Amino acid sequence: MKIAIQGGRASFHDITARYYFGENIDIEECESFRQLCFKLSAGEVDYAVMAVDNSIAASILPNYALIEEFGFKIIGEVYLQIKQYIMCVPDTKEEHIRWVMSHYMALNQCEEYLLNRPMMERREYHDTADSAKYIKEHHSTDIAAIASKYACELYGLKLLEPESIETYKNNFTRFFILSTDKKFKDETANKATISFRLSNEVGALSKVLKIIVDNEVNLTKIQSLPVFGKAAEYRFHVDCEWSDYAKFKKSIAINSIVEDLKILGEYKKGEFVNDYSRSK
């Protein structure tokens, strides 16, 4: 089984893939989410793992747009606790570090730590784990990397701090598991992501939400995304949870008041994962 991820080995995408599918998988590393989508669409991989939300940085809206653009099916989700560690090659002294390298989001998540160390200039890289790999391969004694503790262990680096350095410790990223199988069905599904467009009328959204809530379906998320190329038009994404699947199906009988209704996926509500040991 081959899984596409954005980033390299020991990235948070890699950790999520190995947690969800187990260790007996092949990983296809991609430098961008669009490249990941092309590989999944072309059948070069069986599934893909894609980050879509973070409890600090909010939704990654372009990724929702990619899922719809390529017509993928959401078949699962994982909430992974993000623990960022700062690391360097073993013979590096902290006072010699001039730069700290990582993905821009990881740098932002460690804002407080970095503000207290103005001598460390930030350098953006396409992936957290690959930044660790970079300083290992180049034996960079003046660069530190921010990545997972797993990346530190994998590339034989040393931790500058024994504990993680993210500003907010209760930091989770939500990952979707994506497939091209339109017929996929999970009998244990209790959650769905749907999307639709609405006419620009007073009360249109409230009518939709009322129908869903009246059927005892729990709305756990709602967001809007601009429709590309169309001024003042938006597409809504809604997450629904239910205990009675029949009521969920009844709740989305909203075709008469929405446009282009899509069920992006029905899947089992994801676990919150803070133990990575299963992913190694």
PADO-855658 format. One line per 10 residues: number of its first residue (from 1); for each residue z, x, y of C-alpha. Coordinates in Angstrom, 3 decimals. Example, Ala and Ser with C-alpha at 12.3 -4.5 7.8 and 13.67 -1.06 7.14 Angstrom:
REM residues 2
1 = 7.800 12.300 -4.500; 7.140 13.670 -1.060 .
***
This chain:
REM residues 280
1 = 0.000 0.000 0.000; -1.022 1.402 3.394; 0.777 0.405 6.595; -0.434 1.122 10.146; 2.152 2.111 12.740; 2.060 3.328 16.333; 3.563 6.797 16.361; 4.386 9.392 13.735; 6.758 10.008 10.872; 10.392 9.260 11.778 .
11 = 9.342 7.076 14.735; 11.048 3.711 15.036; 7.842 2.047 13.789; 7.951 4.313 10.726; 11.621 3.524 10.120; 10.876 -0.206 10.383; 7.916 -0.008 8.001; 9.951 1.795 5.361; 12.850 -0.611 5.787; 10.621 -3.668 5.357 .
21 = 8.231 -2.452 2.638; 10.299 0.231 0.925; 9.629 3.940 0.570; 6.645 3.681 -1.804; 4.034 3.210 0.928; 1.374 5.233 2.721; 1.637 5.376 6.496; -1.395 5.380 8.785; -0.271 6.894 12.093; -1.955 5.570 15.255 .
31 = -1.665 6.882 18.804; -2.100 3.441 20.381; -1.531 -0.209 19.511; -5.241 -0.970 19.954; -6.123 1.718 17.427; -3.583 0.139 15.066; -5.312 -3.231 15.516; -8.757 -1.783 14.833; -7.565 -0.226 11.577; -5.915 -3.438 10.375 .
41 = -8.922 -5.550 11.377; -11.325 -3.181 9.593; -9.332 -3.357 6.360; -8.394 0.324 6.478; -4.737 -0.659 6.005; -2.985 -3.567 4.283; -0.459 -4.412 6.999; 0.680 -3.227 10.419; 4.033 -2.949 12.176; 4.053 -3.653 15.917 .
51 = 6.876 -3.643 18.468; 6.841 -6.782 20.615; 10.251 -7.101 22.315; 13.171 -4.964 23.372; 16.598 -6.253 24.380; 16.542 -4.001 27.453; 12.856 -3.615 28.363; 11.932 -7.245 27.489; 8.602 -8.289 25.955; 5.640 -5.993 25.455 .
61 = 3.187 -8.623 26.690; -0.026 -6.654 25.972; 0.914 -6.606 22.280; 1.119 -10.402 22.155; -2.358 -10.457 23.689; -3.622 -8.018 21.020; -2.280 -10.183 18.198; -4.256 -13.143 19.517; -7.341 -11.114 20.372; -7.622 -9.806 16.800 .
71 = -6.454 -13.046 15.179; -3.673 -11.472 13.121; -1.041 -13.413 11.212; 2.658 -12.703 11.792; 4.272 -12.606 8.342; 7.681 -11.121 9.138; 9.948 -9.549 11.713; 12.663 -6.896 11.919; 15.216 -6.269 14.685; 15.960 -2.538 14.670 .
81 = 18.814 -1.020 16.644; 17.421 1.778 18.788; 19.584 4.891 18.867; 18.145 7.715 20.962; 19.249 11.306 20.352; 18.452 14.435 22.350; 17.411 17.458 20.277; 15.965 20.952 20.520; 14.896 23.869 18.320; 17.948 25.554 16.749 .
91 = 18.054 28.711 18.920; 17.745 26.840 22.236; 20.534 27.024 24.815; 21.060 23.907 26.912; 21.049 25.838 30.187; 17.503 27.041 29.414; 16.055 23.540 28.994; 13.697 22.663 31.856; 11.995 19.561 30.465; 12.860 16.616 28.239 .
101 = 9.971 14.992 26.403; 9.630 11.533 24.876; 7.923 8.151 25.077; 8.314 6.674 28.553; 10.403 3.775 27.244; 12.829 6.126 25.499; 13.190 8.135 28.716; 13.955 4.921 30.590; 16.499 3.865 27.979; 18.367 7.142 28.530 .
111 = 18.306 6.891 32.323; 22.028 7.429 32.910; 22.207 10.552 30.743; 19.160 12.098 32.408; 20.297 11.296 35.943; 23.396 13.400 35.280; 21.165 16.339 34.278; 18.715 16.755 37.170; 17.692 20.200 35.879; 15.837 18.446 33.018 .
121 = 12.483 17.222 34.273; 11.042 14.273 32.378; 7.753 14.640 30.530; 6.134 11.558 28.979; 4.622 11.754 25.493; 2.901 9.126 23.372; 5.707 8.877 20.787; 9.383 9.721 20.354; 9.144 11.315 16.907; 5.958 13.194 17.764 .
131 = 7.749 14.741 20.732; 10.271 16.157 18.255; 7.418 17.379 16.077; 5.780 19.004 19.118; 8.775 21.145 20.110; 9.226 22.166 16.459; 5.593 23.204 15.971; 5.408 25.032 19.322; 8.929 26.468 19.054; 9.553 25.265 22.595 .
141 = 12.906 26.679 23.654; 12.695 25.203 27.168; 11.932 21.615 26.087; 14.225 19.012 24.531; 13.009 15.847 22.833; 14.471 12.359 22.661; 13.899 10.644 19.324; 15.673 9.191 16.310; 18.296 11.180 14.424; 15.963 10.923 11.454 .
151 = 13.317 12.880 13.426; 15.891 15.581 14.158; 16.656 15.935 10.463; 13.003 15.763 9.394; 11.838 18.536 11.728; 14.868 20.782 11.328; 16.043 20.510 14.927; 19.578 20.517 16.301; 21.304 17.807 18.298; 22.360 18.668 21.829 .
161 = 24.807 15.752 21.709; 26.522 14.466 18.539; 26.203 10.844 19.665; 23.196 8.832 20.802; 22.473 8.937 24.540; 20.889 5.556 25.327; 22.521 3.886 28.335; 23.083 0.531 26.626; 24.272 0.765 23.035; 23.420 -2.792 22.013 .
171 = 19.703 -1.996 22.147; 17.386 -3.681 19.639; 13.609 -3.710 19.337; 11.853 -6.575 17.601; 8.931 -5.623 15.347; 6.320 -7.973 13.919; 4.780 -7.428 10.494; 1.072 -8.265 10.803; -1.586 -9.244 8.283; -5.201 -10.391 8.272 .
181 = -4.487 -12.886 5.463; -4.917 -16.322 7.062; -3.709 -18.034 3.878; -0.397 -16.159 3.707; 2.525 -18.519 3.134; 6.211 -17.687 2.837; 8.157 -20.461 1.108; 11.373 -19.115 2.670; 9.991 -19.299 6.224; 12.398 -20.718 8.806 .
191 = 10.837 -19.391 11.986; 7.460 -19.490 13.700; 5.667 -18.162 16.756; 3.210 -20.566 18.354; 1.022 -20.298 21.436; -0.857 -22.747 23.626; -2.320 -23.335 27.066; -1.339 -26.157 29.394; -3.103 -28.044 32.126; -1.701 -27.396 35.599 .
201 = 0.183 -30.693 35.861; 3.718 -31.478 36.917; 5.996 -31.822 33.875; 3.408 -30.658 31.301; 5.633 -27.940 29.836; 8.735 -30.135 29.790; 6.844 -32.752 27.730; 5.970 -30.151 25.114; 9.494 -28.768 24.910; 10.992 -32.250 24.649 .
211 = 8.852 -33.076 21.605; 9.939 -29.855 19.904; 13.638 -30.298 20.699; 13.619 -33.998 19.748; 12.645 -32.902 16.234; 15.758 -30.704 15.987; 13.786 -27.468 16.191; 15.576 -24.636 17.967; 13.634 -22.867 20.733; 14.753 -19.236 20.712 .
221 = 12.165 -17.829 23.089; 9.524 -18.960 25.568; 7.311 -16.749 27.702; 4.016 -16.967 29.536; 1.104 -14.547 29.554; -1.773 -14.654 32.046; -5.124 -15.721 30.574; -7.365 -12.732 31.180; -10.170 -13.394 33.608; -8.837 -16.773 34.729 .
231 = -6.838 -17.125 37.923; -3.530 -19.042 37.770; -3.924 -19.905 34.061; -1.267 -18.989 31.550; -0.768 -18.972 27.816; 2.696 -19.822 26.509; 4.350 -18.225 23.493; 7.244 -20.056 21.864; 9.527 -19.018 19.005; 10.890 -21.884 16.899 .
241 = 13.562 -21.965 14.207; 14.276 -24.830 11.845; 16.264 -25.908 8.823; 13.790 -28.682 7.898; 10.152 -27.557 7.683; 8.868 -31.133 7.874; 10.522 -31.558 11.266; 8.923 -28.330 12.491; 5.475 -29.585 11.466; 6.154 -32.844 13.235 .
251 = 7.338 -31.012 16.349; 4.033 -29.199 16.821; 1.955 -32.370 16.820; 1.364 -31.672 20.487; -2.425 -31.296 20.508; -2.857 -34.210 22.893; -0.935 -32.470 25.680; -1.750 -28.793 25.082; -4.929 -26.775 24.797; -5.831 -24.258 22.071 .
261 = -2.650 -24.586 19.990; -2.217 -21.675 17.571; 0.404 -20.988 14.942; 0.536 -17.197 15.084; 2.795 -17.038 12.061; 5.454 -18.757 9.959; 7.951 -16.283 8.557; 11.554 -15.671 7.559; 13.906 -14.946 10.446; 14.353 -11.193 10.671 .
271 = 17.420 -9.114 9.944; 19.265 -7.049 12.520; 19.193 -3.505 11.166; 21.503 -0.712 12.326; 21.622 1.305 9.098; 18.483 3.417 8.669; 19.471 4.953 5.330; 17.179 2.602 3.394; 14.240 3.853 5.469; 14.396 7.532 4.489 .
***
